[in-house]
Amino acid sequence: MSQLNDLLKSDGASIDADDDFEAINALYLERGWSDGLPIVPPTEARVEKMLAYCDRPWNEPIAKIPPRWGEATPLRLAANAVMAGCKPEYFPLYLLAIEAMCEEKFNLYGIQATTHMVTPLVIVNGPIVKELGINGGHNAFGPGVHSNATIGRAIRLALLNIGGAIPKTGDMSTFGSPAKYSYLVAENEDESPWEPLHVERGFPREASTVTVVGGECPHNVNDHESLNAEGILTTIAGTMMDAGSNDPCYEAQPVAILGPEHAKTVAQDGLSKMDVKKFLQAHGQLPLGKFSKENIERRLRVKIADRFANAPLDALVPMVQRAEDLIVVVIGGAGKHSAYIHTFGATQSVTRALKTKDGALAKSVQDFRQN
């Protein structure tokens, strides 16, 4: 372990501490290196096992994480992955998610530092979902699945420890969000009647991808009564309409999540995914008069002046500007529910495929295993 030991010392990441659960957790809490939950001590041996699934130089940054603009090296990320309880084979997907959310158009700086309750949501597609056992079915956004919980948590720890999104210092969120502990889910491709998200975005079906979205927590859409596509989509459109959302003032990309039962009913009526997007964009619109007088005059008439500078109060304000901007995915298990995720607004989603260092699509996480 001499190579790793030398890198740890040169990185300033090596400290002398007892490998004792209570002692190391007390130390990490005292120094602000934790999300508040107990962590797995990132010993040299555990970090080295994590890095066995890394095909890049361990001390070269893959990205810089705002607002501190800390260098996200595989070494530092591996330590945070160990702390989160990740298995080593999760590491390539974890790196990919960090890379995706550090793309400029995602606006991670804004997402990290805002007073809004936004946080990065990661949607996983492709063969890696089954390989790593990532949940996209029953209770997909909830507890109980190791890969969802720990990869999502490792992302949050990196945003805290490397990016400096420390509450009240780098992270100024008024309320925060339970999704800031862990927010990673798979699309339920097996139950979807449409092409999966990554295929829709131009990737081959055999690719494994992450899509990152600057989102709020999911808002439930309960519709046990509608018997056709129009009824279900009308209910979802009604849930979209929110005068307090950031989305209307931006070219936002909110997420409409159809539960498998709702998706089946909608598809049986002959609607494609684009048909769904067009319906929701057209029907998810609020009259201007539903916003407060001050928000109309100081926000909508200013930010969207080309349409609303002199518009009457019955003019319709869309929750998403263009149908193609709406992200539609199938997630969840049995039950006549769907969900809707508003966004930070000033963010664009990013989809990236898992590739080895030579640029080839990874067939498996074993492609990253170092002998």
Wavefront OBJ file of the C-alpha trace (Angstrom):
o trace
v 0.000 0.000 0.000
v 3.029 2.288 -0.322
v 1.712 4.066 -3.457
v -1.566 4.906 -1.766
v 0.180 5.924 1.432
v 2.428 8.328 -0.472
v -0.554 9.833 -2.297
v -2.480 10.256 0.930
v 0.385 12.129 2.528
v 1.010 14.352 -0.494
v -2.721 15.133 -0.696
v -2.850 16.027 2.979
v -5.551 13.414 3.358
v -3.771 11.160 5.818
v -4.410 11.585 9.534
v -3.435 9.464 12.479
v -6.585 8.137 14.108
v -7.700 4.969 15.824
v -9.683 2.582 13.615
v -12.374 2.647 16.240
v -15.966 3.259 15.190
v -16.945 5.564 18.052
v -13.658 7.468 18.073
v -13.478 8.065 14.332
v -17.113 9.141 14.165
v -16.632 11.592 17.005
v -13.590 13.020 15.201
v -15.408 13.384 11.876
v -18.423 15.055 13.476
v -16.155 17.462 15.343
v -14.361 18.448 12.129
v -17.540 18.733 10.049
v -16.665 15.870 7.688
v -19.991 14.078 7.997
v -23.616 14.408 6.923
v -24.610 13.809 10.548
v -25.051 10.066 10.170
v -22.430 7.532 11.302
v -19.706 6.896 8.732
v -17.522 3.920 7.893
v -13.922 4.802 8.838
v -12.037 5.402 5.559
v -8.948 3.410 6.393
v -6.153 3.005 3.886
v -7.132 -0.612 3.248
v -10.791 0.262 2.556
v -9.892 3.149 0.276
v -7.515 0.943 -1.685
v -10.283 -1.650 -2.214
v -12.515 1.124 -3.563
v -9.810 2.331 -5.940
v -9.457 -1.172 -7.353
v -12.428 -0.149 -9.553
v -10.778 3.011 -10.874
v -8.974 3.102 -14.230
v -7.647 6.653 -13.862
v -4.755 8.229 -11.971
v -5.841 8.383 -8.362
v -4.584 11.914 -7.698
v -5.746 13.689 -10.888
v -9.051 15.601 -10.557
v -12.002 14.428 -12.604
v -13.821 17.679 -11.790
v -13.911 20.647 -9.421
v -16.906 20.802 -7.099
v -18.381 24.200 -6.191
v -18.842 26.354 -4.208
v -15.362 25.696 -2.779
v -14.180 24.376 -6.165
v -12.449 21.508 -4.439
v -10.603 19.053 -6.669
v -12.522 15.802 -6.913
v -9.720 13.280 -7.313
v -10.515 9.553 -7.336
v -8.595 9.319 -4.072
v -10.793 11.872 -2.299
v -13.943 10.462 -3.833
v -12.963 6.954 -2.742
v -12.634 8.115 0.857
v -16.131 9.605 0.731
v -17.503 6.458 -0.913
v -16.053 4.349 1.899
v -17.560 6.707 4.477
v -20.975 6.325 2.806
v -20.796 2.527 2.951
v -20.439 1.923 -0.793
v -19.258 -1.375 -2.191
v -16.126 -0.988 -4.363
v -18.030 -2.004 -7.508
v -20.239 1.082 -7.134
v -17.264 3.376 -7.655
v -17.354 3.815 -11.481
v -21.001 4.905 -11.411
v -20.289 7.272 -8.546
v -17.470 8.956 -10.490
v -19.725 9.258 -13.529
v -22.446 11.016 -11.519
v -19.954 13.493 -10.070
v -18.576 14.239 -13.543
v -22.075 14.775 -14.954
v -23.183 17.233 -12.286
v -19.969 19.240 -12.669
v -20.760 20.067 -16.313
v -21.220 23.822 -16.650
v -24.818 23.741 -17.879
v -25.963 21.831 -14.796
v -25.056 24.890 -12.680
v -23.927 22.962 -9.628
v -22.681 26.187 -8.045
v -26.201 27.612 -8.055
v -27.705 24.342 -6.865
v -25.222 24.029 -4.004
v -25.379 27.628 -2.760
v -29.013 28.667 -3.268
v -31.686 29.249 -0.609
v -33.909 26.913 -2.667
v -34.349 23.298 -1.493
v -32.944 21.863 -4.739
v -30.472 18.983 -4.796
v -28.974 16.802 -7.550
v -31.198 13.870 -8.514
v -29.468 10.983 -10.314
v -31.517 8.732 -12.636
v -29.664 5.581 -13.719
v -30.380 3.667 -16.938
v -28.984 0.652 -18.740
v -27.464 -2.720 -17.797
v -25.698 -1.322 -14.728
v -29.087 -1.008 -13.018
v -29.396 -4.779 -12.696
v -25.685 -5.350 -12.256
v -25.604 -3.145 -9.148
v -29.163 -3.874 -8.023
v -30.320 -0.256 -8.211
v -33.988 0.113 -7.331
v -36.425 1.641 -9.802
v -39.502 -0.258 -8.600
v -41.403 -0.355 -5.317
v -40.226 2.330 -2.888
v -37.617 3.488 -5.405
v -37.104 6.845 -3.691
v -37.210 5.302 -0.236
v -34.992 3.210 2.019
v -33.997 -0.429 1.895
v -31.671 -0.812 -1.108
v -27.943 -0.597 -0.473
v -26.820 0.720 -3.861
v -29.392 3.545 -4.034
v -28.745 4.609 -0.458
v -24.960 4.507 -0.395
v -24.138 5.854 -3.869
v -26.566 8.693 -3.285
v -25.028 9.335 0.121
v -21.489 9.245 -1.271
v -22.489 12.000 -3.711
v -23.770 14.138 -0.854
v -20.590 13.581 1.174
v -18.493 14.674 -1.806
v -20.646 17.786 -2.237
v -20.086 18.546 1.439
v -16.468 17.560 1.993
v -14.948 18.408 -1.379
v -17.401 21.015 -2.647
v -17.867 22.806 0.652
v -21.690 22.780 0.647
v -21.759 23.077 4.410
v -25.112 24.231 5.836
v -25.160 27.961 6.608
v -21.721 28.395 4.992
v -21.676 27.033 1.426
v -25.221 25.666 1.398
v -27.701 28.443 2.189
v -30.898 26.428 1.658
v -33.744 27.840 3.739
v -35.221 24.431 4.524
v -32.862 21.858 3.085
v -34.424 18.601 1.962
v -34.410 14.937 2.999
v -33.270 14.256 -0.575
v -29.958 15.911 0.344
v -28.983 12.745 2.208
v -29.353 10.491 -0.836
v -31.199 11.007 -4.135
v -30.443 8.273 -6.654
v -32.915 6.026 -8.452
v -33.180 3.829 -11.536
v -35.749 4.041 -14.290
v -38.034 0.997 -14.287
v -37.241 0.061 -17.884
v -38.855 -3.379 -17.657
v -42.239 -1.859 -16.816
v -42.039 1.076 -19.219
v -44.059 0.960 -22.458
v -41.717 3.525 -24.022
v -38.034 3.858 -24.822
v -35.928 4.511 -21.714
v -34.536 7.949 -20.998
v -30.999 7.239 -22.192
v -32.206 5.828 -25.526
v -34.453 8.859 -26.011
v -31.336 10.992 -25.489
v -29.377 9.239 -28.216
v -27.473 6.524 -26.346
v -27.607 2.840 -27.324
v -29.788 0.645 -25.146
v -26.733 -1.333 -24.001
v -25.101 1.829 -22.604
v -25.196 2.488 -18.872
v -25.915 6.125 -18.092
v -26.681 8.639 -15.406
v -28.939 11.648 -15.888
v -28.576 14.392 -13.305
v -31.411 16.829 -12.600
v -31.441 19.773 -10.197
v -34.710 18.796 -8.546
v -36.960 19.148 -5.543
v -38.427 16.130 -3.768
v -41.075 14.182 -5.734
v -44.663 15.398 -5.359
v -47.182 12.546 -5.415
v -49.931 12.389 -8.041
v -52.790 10.251 -6.736
v -55.255 9.147 -9.419
v -57.142 5.935 -8.714
v -60.242 6.959 -10.662
v -59.195 7.942 -14.191
v -59.655 5.158 -16.731
v -57.817 6.634 -19.713
v -54.801 8.656 -20.752
v -56.627 11.982 -20.798
v -57.804 11.600 -17.222
v -54.423 10.564 -15.819
v -52.512 13.249 -17.690
v -55.049 15.904 -16.680
v -54.366 15.016 -13.039
v -50.597 15.184 -13.557
v -50.955 18.536 -15.341
v -52.968 19.823 -12.387
v -50.125 18.844 -10.063
v -47.602 20.688 -12.252
v -49.353 24.027 -11.773
v -47.524 25.713 -8.904
v -47.252 29.482 -8.496
v -44.293 29.020 -6.137
v -42.174 26.990 -8.551
v -38.979 28.363 -10.128
v -39.707 26.582 -13.402
v -42.000 29.070 -15.224
v -39.285 31.748 -15.370
v -36.625 29.515 -16.938
v -36.132 27.013 -19.729
v -36.574 24.384 -17.057
v -36.539 20.606 -17.423
v -38.877 19.243 -14.735
v -39.528 15.528 -14.366
v -42.875 13.790 -14.835
v -42.655 10.313 -13.324
v -45.353 7.891 -14.369
v -45.914 4.878 -12.188
v -46.056 1.648 -14.223
v -49.855 1.318 -13.911
v -50.487 4.863 -15.087
v -47.919 4.468 -17.873
v -49.591 1.280 -19.105
v -53.007 2.945 -19.266
v -51.619 5.987 -21.084
v -49.715 3.861 -23.609
v -52.716 1.595 -24.232
v -54.542 4.686 -25.485
v -51.846 5.003 -28.145
v -49.858 7.887 -26.707
v -46.112 8.062 -27.265
v -43.754 9.661 -24.778
v -43.731 12.833 -26.895
v -47.535 12.839 -26.899
v -47.391 12.778 -23.104
v -44.974 15.712 -23.060
v -47.133 17.759 -25.447
v -50.284 17.149 -23.394
v -48.631 18.075 -20.117
v -46.976 21.189 -21.556
v -50.253 22.385 -23.057
v -52.408 21.675 -19.995
v -49.896 22.475 -17.239
v -50.402 26.239 -17.422
v -51.577 28.737 -14.793
v -53.419 32.005 -15.466
v -51.163 34.974 -14.778
v -53.653 36.189 -12.184
v -52.908 33.163 -9.967
v -49.533 34.708 -9.113
v -49.232 37.468 -6.527
v -49.341 41.086 -7.764
v -45.693 41.596 -6.798
v -44.545 38.407 -8.489
v -46.383 39.430 -11.643
v -44.859 42.922 -11.722
v -41.375 42.189 -10.397
v -40.765 38.710 -11.793
v -42.944 37.463 -14.644
v -43.347 40.795 -16.458
v -39.570 41.292 -16.154
v -38.077 37.813 -16.652
v -40.499 36.841 -19.437
v -41.125 40.326 -20.767
v -41.527 39.224 -24.382
v -44.735 37.390 -23.456
v -45.981 38.911 -20.240
v -44.839 42.560 -20.069
v -48.337 43.709 -20.983
v -50.263 40.428 -20.841
v -53.759 40.321 -19.281
v -54.311 38.401 -16.056
v -56.019 35.546 -17.905
v -52.898 34.899 -20.027
v -51.571 31.390 -19.443
v -48.124 30.838 -17.929
v -46.641 27.400 -18.839
v -44.855 25.414 -16.147
v -42.482 24.132 -18.825
v -41.689 26.259 -21.864
v -41.374 23.532 -24.511
v -42.759 20.014 -24.588
v -39.341 18.570 -25.424
v -37.884 20.064 -22.236
v -40.052 17.865 -20.030
v -38.371 14.695 -18.785
v -40.747 11.719 -18.738
v -39.664 8.490 -17.030
v -41.344 5.400 -15.609
v -40.394 4.635 -12.006
v -42.079 2.816 -9.140
v -44.106 -0.278 -8.374
v -47.761 -1.254 -8.232
v -50.324 1.412 -7.418
v -52.162 4.110 -9.329
v -49.700 6.864 -8.531
v -47.349 9.070 -10.492
v -45.081 11.900 -9.321
v -43.789 15.276 -10.408
v -40.463 16.955 -9.667
v -40.093 20.727 -9.976
v -36.555 21.997 -10.490
v -34.253 24.855 -9.569
v -35.128 26.314 -12.966
v -31.666 27.724 -13.693
v -30.221 24.316 -14.499
v -30.095 21.923 -17.439
v -30.045 18.162 -17.028
v -26.995 16.198 -18.127
v -26.829 12.590 -19.342
v -23.485 10.768 -19.477
v -22.593 7.218 -20.436
v -20.247 5.011 -18.455
v -17.004 4.648 -20.439
v -13.557 3.268 -19.827
v -10.540 5.560 -20.104
v -10.111 4.642 -23.796
v -13.604 6.016 -24.547
v -15.359 2.678 -25.079
v -18.773 2.034 -23.562
v -18.364 -0.044 -20.418
v -20.143 -3.379 -20.623
v -19.782 -3.951 -16.893
v -18.184 -2.375 -13.855
v -15.679 -5.217 -14.107
v -14.217 -3.277 -17.063
v -12.766 -0.921 -14.440
v -11.355 -3.634 -12.179
v -7.622 -3.297 -11.745
v -5.663 -6.521 -11.366
l 1 2 3 4 5 6 7 8 9 10 11 12 13 14 15 16 17 18 19 20 21 22 23 24 25 26 27 28 29 30 31 32 33 34 35 36 37 38 39 40 41 42 43 44 45 46 47 48 49 50 51 52 53 54 55 56 57 58 59 60 61 62 63 64 65 66 67 68 69 70 71 72 73 74 75 76 77 78 79 80 81 82 83 84 85 86 87 88 89 90 91 92 93 94 95 96 97 98 99 100 101 102 103 104 105 106 107 108 109 110 111 112 113 114 115 116 117 118 119 120 121 122 123 124 125 126 127 128 129 130 131 132 133 134 135 136 137 138 139 140 141 142 143 144 145 146 147 148 149 150 151 152 153 154 155 156 157 158 159 160 161 162 163 164 165 166 167 168 169 170 171 172 173 174 175 176 177 178 179 180 181 182 183 184 185 186 187 188 189 190 191 192 193 194 195 196 197 198 199 200 201 202 203 204 205 206 207 208 209 210 211 212 213 214 215 216 217 218 219 220 221 222 223 224 225 226 227 228 229 230 231 232 233 234 235 236 237 238 239 240 241 242 243 244 245 246 247 248 249 250 251 252 253 254 255 256 257 258 259 260 261 262 263 264 265 266 267 268 269 270 271 272 273 274 275 276 277 278 279 280 281 282 283 284 285 286 287 288 289 290 291 292 293 294 295 296 297 298 299 300 301 302 303 304 305 306 307 308 309 310 311 312 313 314 315 316 317 318 319 320 321 322 323 324 325 326 327 328 329 330 331 332 333 334 335 336 337 338 339 340 341 342 343 344 345 346 347 348 349 350 351 352 353 354 355 356 357 358 359 360 361 362 363 364 365 366 367 368 369 370 371
